[in-house]
Structures are given as structure tokens and as C-alpha cells.
């Protein structure tokens, strides 16, 4: 996928790349790997498809919800992890009246969730598995950075929620949680630390 591509292309190489993540996901079959070049892309829904979505070598792709939509939808729970994402910035997502402004479900590695909002649970992520990710500046009623799921070697900072500014009901392993705010616990609320 490339910002210079076209959804009329075949998507078989960067020379014939699609321009949207959604077109690449829709065209992929189980076992495929979607490589994404640096650029800003729209939201994507994978429905837990068994594919990988990875930043191309040295690339820093961004998925931007433009403060109107959830950035990434893989599924509703932590068991829906068939579509791993690696090397993305996920920003400006908004789940109106819902959960997971940045992402719902899925597995994310070396990603950054920033400035995402959810009216209910998980401003940054909802029941996602996160590895070496950073959650910063996200907001939700419960779990500003993340709600549920598992976080390993992650950093949650400057997130806000009524309960669990950093995380709520999540399992944290070797994580750093700093400078988060909340009415009922600014850092970690429930879960395992």
C-alpha cells in the first residue's frame, strides 16, 4: 500500500500498490502480508482476517480517524487477534458512544496510539494485545490508554479517564505507566500488574 498507489491497481507490488488499506485488506487472502509505505491512511476493518499488516522497511505509516471514526477494527475481544499490525501510528480515532477509539481487538507491535477517544471503554485500545507500544494523549470514560487486553513492554502516558487513566482491566507486563489522570485512579485500575 502506498499513498502514490491506486485502488484500481493489482496490489501485487509497490509499483502496482493500492492506495487504501481497506482495499488491500479486502483483496488479501489468508496468509498474505500487506506492506505499507509511509503516508497517512484512512480507517480499516479486518474482521479478524488471517493476514499481517506491516510497515514496510523504514516506513512510518499513519492510520488517522480524523476525530470521526475508530481507526482499526479487528473484532470485539482479545481472542480476535488474527490480523497483527506492526510499526503504525494510530491517531485521532473516535468511537462515538462506543469503545476502542484507536483500535478494537487485534495484535499491535511497535505501534503508537495517540489522541484517540472513546465514549465508553479504551480510548487508545479495547481488548487488544499490545507489544512494545506507546499510548499517549488518549481519552475514555474507562481506560484512557487501554481497556482490557494484554500489554507487554508498553508505555502509557498522559491519558485521561474517569477510571483508569492509563489502563483499566488490562494485564500489564514490564510496562511503564506515568502522568495519566483519572477521577477514580489515574494510573492502573483493575487488571494485573
Secondary structure in CASP SS format (residue, H / E / C, confidence):
PFRMAT SS
TARGET T0000
AUTHOR 0000-0000-0000
METHOD secondary structure of the structure
MODEL  1
X C 1.00
X C 1.00
X C 1.00
X C 1.00
X C 1.00
X C 1.00
X C 1.00
X C 1.00
X C 1.00
X C 1.00
X C 1.00
X C 1.00
X C 1.00
X H 1.00
X H 1.00
X H 1.00
X C 1.00
X C 1.00
X C 1.00
X C 1.00
X H 1.00
X H 1.00
X H 1.00
X H 1.00
X H 1.00
X H 1.00
X H 1.00
X C 1.00
X C 1.00
X C 1.00
X C 1.00
X C 1.00
X E 1.00
X E 1.00
X E 1.00
X E 1.00
X C 1.00
X C 1.00
X C 1.00
X E 1.00
X E 1.00
X C 1.00
X C 1.00
X E 1.00
X E 1.00
X C 1.00
X C 1.00
X C 1.00
X C 1.00
X C 1.00
X C 1.00
X E 1.00
X E 1.00
X E 1.00
X E 1.00
X C 1.00
X C 1.00
X C 1.00
X C 1.00
X C 1.00
X C 1.00
X E 1.00
X E 1.00
X E 1.00
X C 1.00
X C 1.00
X C 1.00
X C 1.00
X C 1.00
X C 1.00
X C 1.00
X E 1.00
X E 1.00
X C 1.00
X C 1.00
X C 1.00
X C 1.00
X C 1.00
X C 1.00
X C 1.00
X C 1.00
X C 1.00
X C 1.00
X E 1.00
X E 1.00
X E 1.00
X C 1.00
X C 1.00
X E 1.00
X E 1.00
X E 1.00
X C 1.00
X C 1.00
X E 1.00
X E 1.00
X C 1.00
X C 1.00
X C 1.00
X C 1.00
X C 1.00
X C 1.00
X C 1.00
X E 1.00
X E 1.00
X C 1.00
X C 1.00
X E 1.00
X E 1.00
X E 1.00
X C 1.00
X C 1.00
X E 1.00
X E 1.00
X E 1.00
X C 1.00
X C 1.00
X E 1.00
X E 1.00
X E 1.00
X E 1.00
X E 1.00
X C 1.00
X C 1.00
X C 1.00
X E 1.00
X E 1.00
X C 1.00
X C 1.00
X E 1.00
X E 1.00
X E 1.00
X C 1.00
X C 1.00
X E 1.00
X E 1.00
X E 1.00
X C 1.00
X C 1.00
X E 1.00
X E 1.00
X E 1.00
X E 1.00
X C 1.00
X C 1.00
X C 1.00
X E 1.00
X E 1.00
X C 1.00
X C 1.00
X E 1.00
X E 1.00
X E 1.00
X C 1.00
X C 1.00
X E 1.00
X E 1.00
X E 1.00
X C 1.00
X C 1.00
X E 1.00
X E 1.00
X E 1.00
X E 1.00
X C 1.00
X C 1.00
X C 1.00
X E 1.00
X E 1.00
X C 1.00
X C 1.00
X E 1.00
X E 1.00
X E 1.00
X C 1.00
X C 1.00
X E 1.00
X E 1.00
X E 1.00
X C 1.00
X C 1.00
X E 1.00
X E 1.00
X E 1.00
X E 1.00
X C 1.00
X C 1.00
X C 1.00
X E 1.00
X E 1.00
X C 1.00
X C 1.00
X E 1.00
X C 1.00
END
